[in-house]
Amino acid sequence: MCYNKSVTQREAEMRKHSELMKRVKNLSLFDKDPQYNALRLQHLPIIAHRDGGLEAFKAMWWLIPQWSKSGKPESTAFNARAETIETSPLFAPYFKRQRCLVPVSAFYEYPPTEFVDIQKEGKKKKVKQPYLIRMKDKAPFSMAGIYSVWVNKQTGEELPSYAVITTSANSLMEKIHHRMPVILDEKEYEPWLDPEFGDSKTLKNLLAPYPPKNMEAYKVSAEYLYDRSHNDKKCWQPLEE
C-alpha cells in the first residue's frame, strides 16, 4: 500500500504545527514543487539527522541499499513492513541508525476489491477506486521512514533514498485496506530521529496504527488521479457520486 501521496505543505505551516521543525535546516525545500500526486521513484523531501543536525533533503522514494552495485531499484523497497523491519536483511541496518520523517499532507489508498471504469487512451479500463486520507484539521503530518545514501564509487555522487514503514490498519483504514503507513505523533519525532537511540523495543512500539479519530478518508476521481500528468489540487477534490 501507499503507492502515492501528496507533499504540498509549506515551511511556515510545518513550523507552526511542530516545535521540532523549527530546528530543521533547509526546510524551505517544502516550498518548492508541491506534489499533489507524488509517486514512487520521485525525489521528495524527507527529514533526518545528517552532519550533526536535523536537515531536510530530497531522496528517492525507493530505498537503494548502500551495498547495491548498480544504484538502481532492484528488489521492491518503497515500503517496509513494521512487523519484520528489525529482522529484514534489507531494512534492518537502516532501522537501527538511519530513521527519517516523511512529511506529507495526505496519502492515497486503493481498496483491493473496489473497482471503477475510466477512459484511458480512448479505451475503457477497470481500475481500483482511490481514496484520499488526511488529518481532519488538514494539518501536515509525518510518516515513519528509513533512509540510505548510496555512493557511486566511480564519481563519488550520492543518491539518498528512503522507504515508508507500514503497519496494520486502524478502524478507519481497514474499511479501505488492511495496511497503512506508520504516522508518528510529534512527541515521537525525537526518539525516532535520534541515531544514537537504540532501544529497539521502544522504537518498535512507535510503529503502531495511528488513532483514527483524527483522520478522514474520502473517494477522489479515479479518472483524474490515474492520469499521471495531473498534479494539482483537483487530485484532492471529493468524488461526486
Secondary structure as the mmCIF struct_conf table of DSSP 4:
data_model
#
loop_
_struct_conf.conf_type_id
_struct_conf.id
_struct_conf.beg_label_comp_id
_struct_conf.beg_label_asym_id
_struct_conf.beg_label_seq_id
_struct_conf.end_label_comp_id
_struct_conf.end_label_asym_id
_struct_conf.end_label_seq_id
STRN STRN1 ASN A 4 VAL A 7
HELX_RH_AL_P HELX_RH_AL_P1 GLU A 11 HIS A 17
TURN_TY1_P TURN_TY1_P1 GLU A 19 GLU A 19
HELX_RH_3T_P HELX_RH_3T_P1 LEU A 20 ARG A 23
STRN STRN2 LYS A 25 LYS A 25
TURN_TY1_P TURN_TY1_P2 ASN A 26 ASN A 26
HELX_RH_3T_P HELX_RH_3T_P2 LEU A 27 ASP A 31
BEND BEND1 LYS A 32 ASP A 33
STRN STRN3 GLN A 35 LEU A 39
TURN_TY1_P TURN_TY1_P3 ARG A 40 LEU A 41
STRN STRN4 HIS A 43 ARG A 50
TURN_TY1_P TURN_TY1_P4 ASP A 51 GLY A 52
STRN STRN5 GLY A 53 TRP A 61
BEND BEND2 TRP A 62 TRP A 62
TURN_TY1_P TURN_TY1_P5 GLN A 66 TRP A 67
BEND BEND3 LYS A 69 SER A 70
BEND BEND4 LYS A 72 LYS A 72
BEND BEND5 SER A 75 SER A 75
BEND BEND6 PHE A 78 PHE A 78
STRN STRN6 ASN A 79 ARG A 81
TURN_TY1_P TURN_TY1_P6 ALA A 82 THR A 87
TURN_TY1_P TURN_TY1_P7 PRO A 89 PHE A 91
HELX_RH_AL_P HELX_RH_AL_P2 ALA A 92 ARG A 97
STRN STRN7 ARG A 99 VAL A 104
BEND BEND7 SER A 105 SER A 105
STRN STRN8 ALA A 106 GLU A 109
TURN_TY1_P TURN_TY1_P8 PRO A 112 THR A 113
STRN STRN9 PHE A 115 LYS A 120
TURN_TY1_P TURN_TY1_P9 GLU A 121 GLY A 122
STRN STRN10 LYS A 123 LYS A 128
HELX_LH_PP_P HELX_LH_PP_P1 GLN A 129 PRO A 130
STRN STRN11 TYR A 131 MET A 135
TURN_TY1_P TURN_TY1_P10 LYS A 136 ASP A 137
STRN STRN12 PHE A 141 VAL A 151
TURN_TY1_P TURN_TY1_P11 LYS A 153 THR A 155
STRN STRN13 GLU A 158 SER A 168
TURN_TY1_P TURN_TY1_P12 SER A 171 LEU A 172
HELX_RH_3T_P HELX_RH_3T_P3 MET A 173 LYS A 175
TURN_TY1_P TURN_TY1_P13 ILE A 176 ILE A 176
BEND BEND8 HIS A 178 HIS A 178
STRN STRN14 ARG A 179 PRO A 181
STRN STRN15 ILE A 183 LEU A 184
HELX_RH_3T_P HELX_RH_3T_P4 GLU A 186 GLU A 188
HELX_RH_AL_P HELX_RH_AL_P3 TYR A 189 LEU A 193
TURN_TY1_P TURN_TY1_P14 PRO A 195 GLU A 196
HELX_RH_AL_P HELX_RH_AL_P4 SER A 200 ASN A 205
TURN_TY1_P TURN_TY1_P15 LEU A 206 LEU A 206
BEND BEND9 LEU A 207 ALA A 208
HELX_LH_PP_P HELX_LH_PP_P2 PRO A 209 PRO A 211
HELX_RH_3T_P HELX_RH_3T_P5 PRO A 212 ASN A 214
STRN STRN16 MET A 215 LYS A 219
STRN STRN17 VAL A 220 VAL A 220
HELX_RH_AL_P HELX_RH_AL_P5 ALA A 222 LEU A 225
TURN_TY1_P TURN_TY1_P16 TYR A 226 TYR A 226
BEND BEND10 ASP A 227 ASP A 227
TURN_TY1_P TURN_TY1_P17 ARG A 228 SER A 229
BEND BEND11 ASP A 232 ASP A 232
HELX_RH_3T_P HELX_RH_3T_P6 LYS A 233 TRP A 236
BEND BEND12 GLN A 237 GLN A 237
STRN STRN18 PRO A 238 PRO A 238
HELX_LH_PP_P HELX_LH_PP_P3 LEU A 239 LEU A 239
#
